Amino acid sequence: MALFDVRGDVEYEQGHIPGAKTAPLGSLVFRVASVMNPDSFVVVYSGGKDCELATEAADRLEHLRLRNVYRYEAGLEGWRDAGHPVVPSVDAKVHTQGPVIECRAVVLDAERAERAYGGAFAAKPTGDQWGAGG
């Protein structure tokens, strides 16, 4: 059996169920499907019963034809409320160990990004912003 936390990496690093691996929704297919076979038992969880990430994750994994996918509905919140331990990552990145001190806006030269990333930022402008697409 494998247990996957489908929240973001930062949330995972701050605290997760012992033994869980991180598999944020955006990279779920790569992180889970690449190490599991169709008969593997997979359990996914997210922040709590009001968080829909685990439901979406289970749907995506079932579409990959994994047959034994389960969702821990209570999530990390329910785990913690039941008195079970939550552990931080041993090698947590600096950004998870305190408040953000400085934030800077990122300015994207859309034409240059289009050439550099082969269409990853290809989209029509909406007002004065560009949306990501591909």
C-alpha positions as a Markdown table, in Angstrom:
| # | Residue | x | y | z |
|---|---|---|---|---|
| 1 | Met | 0.0 | 0.0 | 0.0 |
| 2 | Ala | 1.1 | 3.5 | -0.7 |
| 3 | Leu | -0.1 | 6.7 | 0.9 |
| 4 | Phe | 0.0 | 10.0 | -1.0 |
| 5 | Asp | -0.5 | 13.5 | 0.3 |
| 6 | Val | -2.0 | 15.4 | -2.7 |
| 7 | Arg | -1.7 | 18.9 | -1.2 |
| 8 | Gly | 1.2 | 21.1 | -2.4 |
| 9 | Asp | 4.8 | 20.4 | -1.6 |
| 10 | Val | 5.1 | 23.3 | 0.9 |
| 11 | Glu | 2.1 | 22.1 | 2.9 |
| 12 | Tyr | 3.5 | 18.5 | 2.8 |
| 13 | Glu | 6.9 | 19.7 | 4.1 |
| 14 | Gln | 5.2 | 21.6 | 7.0 |
| 15 | Gly | 3.4 | 18.5 | 8.2 |
| 16 | His | 2.1 | 15.2 | 6.8 |
| 17 | Ile | 0.9 | 11.7 | 8.0 |
| 18 | Pro | 4.0 | 9.6 | 8.8 |
| 19 | Gly | 4.9 | 7.4 | 5.8 |
| 20 | Ala | 3.1 | 9.5 | 3.2 |
| 21 | Lys | 4.7 | 10.6 | 0.0 |
| 22 | Thr | 4.0 | 13.9 | -1.6 |
| 23 | Ala | 2.1 | 13.9 | -4.9 |
| 24 | Pro | 0.5 | 17.3 | -5.5 |
| 25 | Leu | -2.4 | 17.2 | -7.9 |
| 26 | Gly | -0.4 | 18.9 | -10.7 |
| 27 | Ser | 2.2 | 16.1 | -10.7 |
| 28 | Leu | 0.1 | 13.3 | -9.4 |
| 29 | Val | 0.1 | 11.2 | -12.5 |
| 30 | Phe | 3.9 | 11.4 | -12.9 |
| 31 | Arg | 4.6 | 10.8 | -9.2 |
| 32 | Val | 2.1 | 8.0 | -8.6 |
| 33 | Ala | 1.6 | 6.2 | -11.9 |
| 34 | Ser | 5.3 | 5.9 | -12.5 |
| 35 | Val | 5.8 | 3.8 | -9.4 |
| 36 | Met | 2.5 | 1.9 | -9.1 |
| 37 | Asn | 0.9 | -0.9 | -11.1 |
| 38 | Pro | -2.8 | -1.4 | -11.8 |
| 39 | Asp | -3.2 | -3.7 | -8.8 |
| 40 | Ser | -1.4 | -1.5 | -6.2 |
| 41 | Phe | -3.3 | -0.2 | -3.2 |
| 42 | Val | -3.2 | 3.6 | -3.2 |
| 43 | Val | -4.6 | 5.9 | -0.6 |
| 44 | Val | -4.8 | 9.6 | -1.2 |
| 45 | Tyr | -5.6 | 12.4 | 1.3 |
| 46 | Ser | -5.6 | 16.2 | 1.3 |
| 47 | Gly | -6.2 | 18.9 | 4.0 |
| 48 | Gly | -9.6 | 17.8 | 5.3 |
| 49 | Lys | -13.2 | 16.9 | 4.6 |
| 50 | Asp | -13.8 | 20.3 | 3.0 |
| 51 | Cys | -10.9 | 19.9 | 0.6 |
| 52 | Glu | -11.7 | 18.4 | -2.8 |
| 53 | Leu | -8.1 | 17.6 | -3.8 |
| 54 | Ala | -8.2 | 14.0 | -2.7 |
| 55 | Thr | -11.5 | 13.4 | -4.6 |
| 56 | Glu | -10.0 | 14.8 | -7.8 |
| 57 | Ala | -6.8 | 12.8 | -7.2 |
| 58 | Ala | -8.7 | 9.6 | -6.8 |
| 59 | Asp | -10.7 | 10.3 | -10.0 |
| 60 | Arg | -7.5 | 10.9 | -11.9 |
| 61 | Leu | -5.9 | 7.7 | -10.7 |
| 62 | Glu | -9.0 | 5.7 | -11.5 |
| 63 | His | -8.8 | 7.1 | -15.0 |
| 64 | Leu | -5.3 | 5.6 | -15.2 |
| 65 | Arg | -7.0 | 2.2 | -14.5 |
| 66 | Leu | -5.6 | 1.8 | -11.1 |
| 67 | Arg | -8.1 | -0.6 | -9.5 |
| 68 | Asn | -7.5 | -0.1 | -5.8 |
| 69 | Val | -7.6 | 3.7 | -5.1 |
| 70 | Tyr | -9.0 | 4.9 | -1.8 |
| 71 | Arg | -9.5 | 8.4 | -0.4 |
| 72 | Tyr | -9.0 | 9.1 | 3.3 |
| 73 | Glu | -11.9 | 11.5 | 3.6 |
| 74 | Ala | -10.9 | 13.1 | 6.9 |
| 75 | Gly | -7.6 | 14.2 | 5.5 |
| 76 | Leu | -4.8 | 15.6 | 7.5 |
| 77 | Glu | -7.3 | 17.6 | 9.6 |
| 78 | Gly | -9.1 | 14.5 | 10.7 |
| 79 | Trp | -5.9 | 12.6 | 11.3 |
| 80 | Arg | -4.7 | 15.4 | 13.6 |
| 81 | Asp | -8.0 | 15.7 | 15.4 |
| 82 | Ala | -8.0 | 12.0 | 16.1 |
| 83 | Gly | -4.7 | 12.5 | 18.0 |
| 84 | His | -2.4 | 10.9 | 15.5 |
| 85 | Pro | 1.0 | 12.3 | 14.9 |
| 86 | Val | 1.9 | 14.7 | 12.0 |
| 87 | Val | 5.5 | 15.0 | 11.0 |
| 88 | Pro | 7.4 | 17.7 | 9.1 |
| 89 | Ser | 9.8 | 16.8 | 6.3 |
| 90 | Val | 13.3 | 16.1 | 7.6 |
| 91 | Asp | 14.8 | 18.0 | 4.6 |
| 92 | Ala | 12.2 | 20.8 | 4.4 |
| 93 | Lys | 13.1 | 23.6 | 2.2 |
| 94 | Val | 13.8 | 27.1 | 3.7 |
| 95 | His | 10.5 | 28.4 | 2.4 |
| 96 | Thr | 8.5 | 26.1 | 4.7 |
| 97 | Gln | 10.4 | 27.1 | 7.9 |
| 98 | Gly | 9.0 | 30.5 | 8.4 |
| 99 | Pro | 7.0 | 33.4 | 7.0 |
| 100 | Val | 7.8 | 34.8 | 3.6 |
| 101 | Ile | 10.0 | 37.9 | 4.0 |
| 102 | Glu | 10.0 | 39.2 | 0.5 |
| 103 | Cys | 7.9 | 38.7 | -2.5 |
| 104 | Arg | 8.6 | 40.1 | -6.0 |
| 105 | Ala | 6.5 | 40.3 | -9.0 |
| 106 | Val | 7.7 | 38.3 | -12.0 |
| 107 | Val | 7.7 | 40.2 | -15.3 |
| 108 | Leu | 7.3 | 37.9 | -18.3 |
| 109 | Asp | 8.4 | 39.0 | -21.8 |
| 110 | Ala | 5.7 | 36.9 | -23.6 |
| 111 | Glu | 7.4 | 36.9 | -27.0 |
| 112 | Arg | 10.7 | 35.7 | -25.5 |
| 113 | Ala | 9.0 | 33.1 | -23.3 |
| 114 | Glu | 7.1 | 31.8 | -26.4 |
| 115 | Arg | 10.4 | 31.2 | -28.2 |
| 116 | Ala | 12.2 | 29.8 | -25.1 |
| 117 | Tyr | 9.5 | 27.4 | -23.9 |
| 118 | Gly | 8.1 | 26.2 | -27.2 |
| 119 | Gly | 4.5 | 27.3 | -26.7 |
| 120 | Ala | 4.1 | 26.7 | -23.0 |
| 121 | Phe | 3.0 | 30.3 | -22.6 |
| 122 | Ala | 1.1 | 30.5 | -25.9 |
| 123 | Ala | -2.2 | 32.3 | -25.3 |
| 124 | Lys | -3.9 | 35.4 | -26.4 |
| 125 | Pro | -3.5 | 38.4 | -24.2 |
| 126 | Thr | -6.4 | 39.2 | -21.8 |
| 127 | Gly | -6.2 | 42.8 | -21.0 |
| 128 | Asp | -2.7 | 43.7 | -20.1 |
| 129 | Gln | -1.8 | 40.1 | -18.9 |
| 130 | Trp | -0.9 | 36.9 | -20.7 |
| 131 | Gly | -2.4 | 33.6 | -19.6 |
| 132 | Ala | -0.5 | 30.3 | -19.6 |
| 133 | Gly | -1.6 | 27.7 | -22.1 |
| 134 | Gly | -0.2 | 25.1 | -24.3 |
